[in-house]
Amino acid sequence: MIYNKINLILIKKMLYIVSTPIWNLEDITFRAIKTLNEVDLIACEDTRTSSVLLNYYNIKKPLISYHSYSKITKVDKIIEELKAWKKVALISDAWTPGISDPWYALIKEALNNDINVVPIPWVSACITALSVSWMPSNHFLYLGFLPIKKWRQTLFKKLQNKEQTVIIYESVHRIIKTLNEFITYFWKDLEIVVGRELTKKFEEFKRWKVWDILEYFENNKDKVKWEFVIIF
């Protein structure tokens, strides 16, 4: 009995923040696969999406959905599992959890309950695109997805005086609108980089002036798919 109590003291409650591939399922670390095989429970953004990756590596673990619309009760459920000495991994649909995804509520609650939070790192779409962008990478500003309405114009005006490389994400539904806004708030000859379908078969990077990239996507509607990374 005393031995078991000593073991419980030595074994920490663990929440692993595990990075997963952007799209290509082979872009995953050995450590990530090892961790996912060793945990008791995997909290994921979408169980159907995550199952594709887990099945590819024959990882059979109980799944629980946890995403930006999850209520606090879902956080409480995961925390209870951790308090019961279950090892839990948190993954998102793609790349590193917490980058453009509001996972901080769970992480904060875990830390408040003296649960060890361990990063299993990899990379995110913004760094992947920046590495091949030809733009300065020693000093950059990452903004994720821009506001849809509120503060959007104010933010664009602030970026007119930027002194570093800026990276943003954009959805398929707003990419054309955003490129038009670049022309409005900057100028049509501004050179930018737009990446799409990163790590997939049809991965594409356009390193042109805003006007040329806007024209390209307007004339090639079949290329307007998935999410985009814009660097300028």
Phi and psi in degrees as a GROMACS rama.xvg file:
@    title "Ramachandran Plot"
@    xaxis  label "Phi"
@    yaxis  label "Psi"
@TYPE xy
-63.39  -39.5116  ILE-2
-60.84  -43.0834  TYR-3
-64.0089  -38.3921  ASN-4
-66.0029  -38.5396  LYS-5
-63.7073  -41.0407  ILE-6
-60.6591  -42.1076  ASN-7
-64.4146  -33.7122  LEU-8
-68.4387  -39.4014  ILE-9
-75.0051  -32.4052  LEU-10
-84.8603  121.205  ILE-11
-88.6629  150.061  LYS-12
-73.4391  128.941  LYS-13
-124.1  128.69  MET-14
-116.964  116.861  LEU-15
-98.9721  129.918  TYR-16
-98.6024  101.583  ILE-17
-104.062  123.088  VAL-18
-78.6786  138.315  SER-19
-122.065  167.895  THR-20
-61.8648  154.516  PRO-21
-67.8618  -55.1793  ILE-22
-141.843  -48.0238  TRP-23
-68.7057  115.734  ASN-24
-63.3597  -18.0864  LEU-25
-84.0142  -6.37581  GLU-26
-86.9181  68.7722  ASP-27
-142.547  148.11  ILE-28
-84.1844  156.714  THR-29
-60.0882  -38.6115  PHE-30
-64.5176  -37.2528  ARG-31
-64.578  -44.7133  ALA-32
-63.0123  -43.3908  ILE-33
-60.6162  -44.3544  LYS-34
-64.4827  -45.3301  THR-35
-63.8864  -29.5577  LEU-36
-75.9547  -23.5661  ASN-37
-96.3855  -20.3918  GLU-38
-74.9847  165.777  VAL-39
-92.8599  -23.1116  ASP-40
-151.264  142.145  LEU-41
-119  119.878  ILE-42
-93.232  124.122  ALA-43
-134.726  155.451  CYS-44
-62.5147  -46.7738  GLU-45
-140.86  115.962  ASP-46
-61.4365  -33.0249  THR-47
-68.4778  -43.954  ARG-48
-65.6433  -45.6674  THR-49
-66.4651  -30.7872  SER-50
-62.1741  -30.579  SER-51
-61.3599  -47.3455  VAL-52
-66.9172  -47.0137  LEU-53
-64.5417  -40.1232  LEU-54
-66.7499  -33.935  ASN-55
-60.4383  -35.9846  TYR-56
-104.559  15.0381  TYR-57
53.8529  43.6368  ASN-58
-97.6028  116.125  ILE-59
-112.319  98.8842  LYS-60
-138.845  152.629  LYS-61
-62.5909  140.808  PRO-62
-116.505  147.126  LEU-63
-135.234  132.064  ILE-64
-76.7997  138.47  SER-65
-150.639  114.669  TYR-66
-142.458  -172.98  HIS-67
-65.1402  -19.4432  SER-68
-100.204  2.69247  TYR-69
-67.068  141.651  SER-70
-82.4856  167.978  LYS-71
-59.65  -25.4911  ILE-72
-62.3805  -30.9526  THR-73
-70.2203  -38.8882  LYS-74
-61.5042  -45.6424  VAL-75
-59.6004  -38.8124  ASP-76
-62.3452  -46.0767  LYS-77
-67.3195  -39.9311  ILE-78
-63.2471  -39.0331  ILE-79
-62.8482  -39.1819  GLU-80
-63.0981  -40.8495  GLU-81
-67.6365  -38.6899  LEU-82
-65.2923  -25.544  LYS-83
-85.9836  18.3061  ALA-84
68.8389  23.1154  TRP-85
-83.6646  137.177  LYS-86
-88.3403  126.915  LYS-87
-121.016  136.777  VAL-88
-109.117  137.334  ALA-89
-109.652  124.437  LEU-90
-131.57  155.184  ILE-91
-108.714  179.359  SER-92
-61.9371  -31.5081  ASP-93
-160.318  148.75  ALA-94
58.3221  -149.851  TRP-95
-88.2255  124.367  THR-96
-58.3547  140.527  PRO-97
97.1487  -17.1  GLY-98
-92.0688  102.822  ILE-99
72.6132  5.99951  SER-100
-122.275  132.825  ASP-101
-80.6932  64.4205  PRO-102
-86.9836  -1.47165  TRP-103
-63.2957  -25.0507  TYR-104
-61.6349  -43.7486  ALA-105
-69.0882  -44.0345  LEU-106
-63.447  -43.102  ILE-107
-62.1871  -42.7322  LYS-108
-66.6054  -37.4179  GLU-109
-62.5918  -45.1414  ALA-110
-64.644  -37.1837  LEU-111
-64.3474  -23.0224  ASN-112
-102.443  20.1953  ASN-113
59.9652  37.4808  ASP-114
-100.655  132.173  ILE-115
-74.7798  123.209  ASN-116
-103.977  119.479  VAL-117
-117.107  122.225  VAL-118
-80.8619  134.34  PRO-119
-112.107  90.9987  ILE-120
-78.0434  159.943  PRO-121
-154.579  -122.707  TRP-122
-144.74  168.824  VAL-123
-121.024  171.206  SER-124
-61.5953  -35.8458  ALA-125
-64.1397  -42.312  CYS-126
-71.8179  -37.8895  ILE-127
-58.3944  -46.0001  THR-128
-70.7243  -41.1039  ALA-129
-60.5482  -35.2229  LEU-130
-64.0993  -21.3297  SER-131
-119.499  18.1593  VAL-132
-86.0759  -21.1781  SER-133
71.6055  2.73729  TRP-134
-93.6106  155.33  MET-135
-53.2123  129.233  PRO-136
-116.737  2.10269  SER-137
-79.0405  -17.018  ASN-138
-150.191  106.363  HIS-139
-140.749  159.425  PHE-140
-117.928  120.305  LEU-141
-101.971  125.762  TYR-142
-115.827  -5.26122  LEU-143
64.3368  -144.31  GLY-144
-80.3425  133.857  PHE-145
-70.9961  156.404  LEU-146
-58.4212  142.329  PRO-147
-71.5483  -42.5684  ILE-148
-130.337  -68.4165  LYS-149
-62.8724  130.063  LYS-150
73.0107  -0.812165  TRP-151
-62.3896  -51.2928  ARG-152
-63.3526  -40.5377  GLN-153
-60.9294  -41.6947  THR-154
-64.9814  -43.752  LEU-155
-59.9581  -40.4249  PHE-156
-65.1691  -38.7449  LYS-157
-64.5549  -36.5447  LYS-158
-72.5964  -12.0357  LEU-159
-63.3852  -24.2101  GLN-160
-108.401  23.0056  ASN-161
-62.9118  149.47  LYS-162
-120.406  10.2606  GLU-163
-144.298  168.472  GLN-164
-64.4022  137.835  THR-165
-117.531  136.661  VAL-166
-121.174  128.974  ILE-167
-132.93  159.592  ILE-168
-105.266  152.133  TYR-169
-144.908  147.036  GLU-170
-86.913  164.92  SER-171
-61.6366  -28.1436  VAL-172
-77.7143  -19.7197  HIS-173
-124.259  4.73978  ARG-174
-61.3094  -42.797  ILE-175
-65.3077  -44.3423  ILE-176
-59.9638  -43.856  LYS-177
-66.1433  -40.6879  THR-178
-63.9844  -37.0866  LEU-179
-64.9108  -37.0703  ASN-180
-67.9715  -32.0559  GLU-181
-60.3934  -40.8271  PHE-182
-66.7829  -37.0878  ILE-183
-68.2907  -46.0733  THR-184
-93.4928  -18.067  TYR-185
-118.214  -110.707  PHE-186
-160.234  156.565  TRP-187
-68.1983  -18.624  LYS-188
-92.6439  4.37534  ASP-189
-61.1669  128.252  LEU-190
-86.5447  126.976  GLU-191
-134.404  170.702  ILE-192
-123.213  130.904  VAL-193
-122.901  123.109  VAL-194
-113.523  143.362  GLY-195
-142.973  155.401  ARG-196
50.2229  45.9249  GLU-197
-57.5017  132.591  LEU-198
69.3172  2.24637  THR-199
-90.3886  175.905  LYS-200
-59.6073  -39.2782  LYS-201
-103.407  33.319  PHE-202
-52.9544  137.594  GLU-203
-146.388  137.464  GLU-204
-124.743  130.501  PHE-205
-113.356  121.294  LYS-206
-117.014  76.375  ARG-207
-133.168  -176.418  TRP-208
-74.8477  152.447  LYS-209
-51.9139  -46.284  VAL-210
-60.045  -41.5287  TRP-211
-67.891  -39.526  ASP-212
-69.1232  -40.6646  ILE-213
-59.3468  -46.0901  LEU-214
-62.706  -39.2538  GLU-215
-60.3756  -48.5417  TYR-216
-73.2913  -30.5319  PHE-217
-67.2051  -32.0487  GLU-218
-91.5703  -8.22185  ASN-219
-131.777  71.1786  ASN-220
-60.1519  -25.8479  LYS-221
-69.3191  -13.9553  ASP-222
-89.1445  -10.4345  LYS-223
-85.251  82.4195  VAL-224
-138.172  154.402  LYS-225
59.3515  -150.481  TRP-226
-107.12  157.919  GLU-227
-121.455  149.163  PHE-228
-111.968  127.766  VAL-229
-116.708  129.465  ILE-230
-124.795  131.313  ILE-231
